[in-house]
């Protein structure tokens, strides 16, 4: 394989993970009614605002990972394994429960690091 082929393969895998991420988001949104989505959105928005205080450049980091070959692929693969583990340990939970857990966990880690 040439470097060009490896580069294209890496970007293709990143694209596949982006589409998988988009599919999971749409599936999660379509499984709930408008009131549930608004309630969950408020909770997640509050957590996101606090999260942004500790990680102000996270959205740029995420965007960059999709342009660096293989980076988003491995990052999303790790997240999928982590989600699968969370759902197997906590039966009856939803994607929003995982997102709340992840935000709270990352915020707590940032607070502990600053102490």
Phi, psi and omega in degrees: 000140176274167178298325179296317179295320177296317178300313180295318178299317179298315179292326177295317177296323175298319179296318178300317179292324176298315179295322177296318178298317178297317178300315179297320179295315180294319178297320179294317180292323182285345183273359184232159177273175187297318182295317178297317180296320179294317179297312180295324180295321178297315180298312181293326179295318177298316178295321181295320179297319178292321178299319181294336176294322183271331181231073186291337183255018184296322181294325178290322177299318179295316178299318181295324181298332179283343179262349176264122184306136176073345186294308180294326179300309181290324178296313179291324177299317177298317179297319180296320177295318179297317178297315180300318178296317179299314182291328179286328179278332184239082183294143179084007179270164180244177179297325179294321177300319177296317181296319177297315178301314183294315177300311181298320179296315180293322178295317179297320177298319179294320179296317179294325180291328182280345181290000000 
